Structure formats: C-alpha cells, structure tokens
C-alpha cells in the first residue's frame, strides 16, 4: 500500500514497555505510516493520563491497544 491513503492515517497505539513501543513505532514508520504514535503503557495513573491526553489531542484514524496487533494490522 505504499503511497496509498492508509499511509496518511493518524494511528495511536499503546503497547507494553517503552522499548517495545519505540520498536513498534519505528516499524510502523518504516512501513510508511509516518503519523503513527506508539506509547509504552504501565498500569498506573500517569500512563492513563498520558493516554487520555493523547486521545484528545488528535483526530485519530485508528487506535490500537497491544503491540502485536499494531504490527500485524498495518503490515
């Protein structure tokens, strides 16, 4: 789908751990999804607050929870 409409999608994803999230975001960018943002989630209020802030900050085309789903949906 290079150059297709999907590559302009704004994607927000939540995955476990900062390293995993960074790797997932890098992979999505390599696939051409430059508007993808992936955050590492911890089970705490700070992560909840960050996720809510990000949800409200943009008109996301897609939201995914769980890094394995993110990588498989967009490949």
Buried (B, 14 or more C-beta within 10 A) or exposed (E): EEEEEBBEBBBBBBBBEEEBBBBBBEBBEEBBBEBBBBBBBEEEEEBEEBBEEBEEEEEBEBBBEBBEEBBEEBE
